[in-house]
């Protein structure tokens, strides 16, 4: 595992955005970060919006799903996502992951998804300034999407503004190996391969 890059992806008290097509390692990276946080004695809150959380992969990466320091919340709408995220921040959780920010269902009204995220990310940024929490959001761009298409989803502009680190991931040539580009942050402009390896799930594990 490239621990130095994982550490650079974990700005304390800041927002980290990961994006890329399905299979580019976004969830894998977040699970690796969660495993490292738990090994260090920290706490993790995982908000699963698009039902991508796979318990057997979490176990394979060394995450104890029975631990009271690791909580998974499966949600569908943006309002519930934000309520849970703010509660986790107030509780001082060390790592908060929102996996699949583009999948949120928006409440009826004239505001766009970007408008709503912009309001809440501003508040979250303010809360983060007084905590030691690392806050991560993943965005699936789907293969072949252009930058304009990403913005159409309605989440890219807000996360671009409020993220302190922004990293794109791509599918690698071997399982568990992901080409990356750092677009914003201390190592901006850096490209390379993030090699996390691919652990074997425990036999008998299921969703």
N, C-alpha and C positions, 0 to 999 in steps of 0.2 A: 504494500500500500504506500502511496506517495503521501506520507504524513505531513511533510512540509507544505504541500499544496492544500491539504485538508485544513491545516491550521490557518493558511492565508484565506481560506474560504469562510472562516469562522470569526468575523469581526465582532468582538464583544460590544454589546450595546448598539449594534448597527443592524441594518437590513441587508440581506444577501439575496440576489435574484439568480436563479439557475433556469436556463431555457434551452430547448432543443427538441428534436423530433422524438417520437415514441421509440424507446429502446436505446436512447443516447446516454443513459446512466444517471438521470436526475434523481430518481428514487434511490438508486444504489448509493450514490454519493451521500444523500441525506441519511440513509441507514448507517453508513460508515461513520458519519459524524455523530449519530445517536449512540452508536456502540462506543465510540471514544469518550463521549460525554459520560456515559454510564460507568465505564471503567474508571474514570477519574472521580467517581462518587457524585456526579451531578444528576440533574433531573431533566426529563424530556417530555414534551407534550407534542403529539403528532396529530394534526388535523387532516383527515383523509377525505378529500372532496369527490374524487372520481373513482373511488373504490379500487385504488391501485395498491393498497397495502397488502403485502403477502407475508403472513406470519412465518411461513417456513423459511423464507429468505432472511427475515429478521433473526430467526433462531440460528441460521447458518452463519450469520455475521457475529454471533455471540451475544445477541440481545435477549435478556431474560424477560419474556412477556408477562411473567407473573410478578415481576418486581413492582413495588409501589412507587418506584421512581420513573416508571415509563407508562404513559397513558395514551391511548389511541381514541380519537373521536371521529366517528364517521358522520359527515354532514352533507347537505345538498345545497343549501341556500347561503347567500352572502351574510345575511343578518346573523344567523347562527354561528357562522365562521368567525365573524368579528367579535361577538360576545365571548366565545370560548377563548379566542386569542388574547383579548384584553384581560380575561380572568387569569389566564396562565401567566401573563406578565405581572399582574398584581400579586400573584403568589410567589413570584421570584423564580420561576422555572428557568433553568439554564439554557435550554435549547427548545425553541418552538419552530415546528415545521408545518407549513401549509402546502400540501402536495396537490397540485392541480388548480391553481388560482383561476385559470381560464374556464373552469367547469362550474363556477358558482351560478346559481339561478338568482336573478335579480328580482327584487320586489317590484310590483307594478308602479308606474310613475314615469315622469319625463326625464329623470336622471339616467345617464348612461352608466354602464358598469365602471367605466373609467372615472366618472365623476364621484361615484360612491367610494371606490377604492382610494381616490385622491384624498377625500375627506378623512377616511379612517387611517390611511397610512401616515398622514400628518400627525394625527393623535398618537399613533403607535410610535412614531419616531420620537415624539416628545416623551412618552413613557419610557422608551428604551434609554434615553439619556440619563435616567436615574437608576437603571438596573444593569445587571451584568449578563443580560439575556442576549443570545444570538438568535436572530429572527430570519427564517429562510422561507422563501416562496418559490415554487417551481411552476414553470409555464411550458406546456407542450405546444410546439409550433406546428407540428405535423410536417411530414416530408413535402418539400416543394413550396412551402409557404414563403411569400415575399415579405419584406419588412412592412409593406402596406397592409398585407393580409393579417399580420400579427397585430397591428394597431386596430384593425377592424374588430378583433375579439373584444377590445375595449379595456384591456388591462395593461398593455405595454407602456403607454405614456406615463401613467401614475407610478408604476414600479420603477421605471427608468429614472424618474425624478427623485424618488425617496430612497432608492437602494444605494448603499455606500459601496457595494461590490456587485458587479454584474458579470456573469460567466456563462458563455454558451458552450454546450456540449454536443458532440456528434457521435454517430455510431462508429465503433471501431472495427478493425479487421479481425480481432479476436475477442471472445467473450470477456467482459470485465475490463476492457481497455477502451478508453474514450478520448478522442481528440478534443482539446479545449482551447478556448480563446478568452482571455480576461479583458473585458471591455471597459471596466471601471474598477478602481481600487488601487491598492499600493503597488501591484504588479501589472498595471494596465499595459496592454499591448503584448503581453506574454502569450505564447502558444506552445502547445506540447501535447503529450499523451499522459492522461491520468490512468495509471494501471492499478486497479483495485483488486484484480484477480476475480475469479468466479468460484465461490465456495459451493460445495455440494450440499443440497438440502438434506435434512435428516429423513430417512425412510419413514413412511407412515404419516408424515406431516400433511395437513390439508388446510384449505382455506377456512 
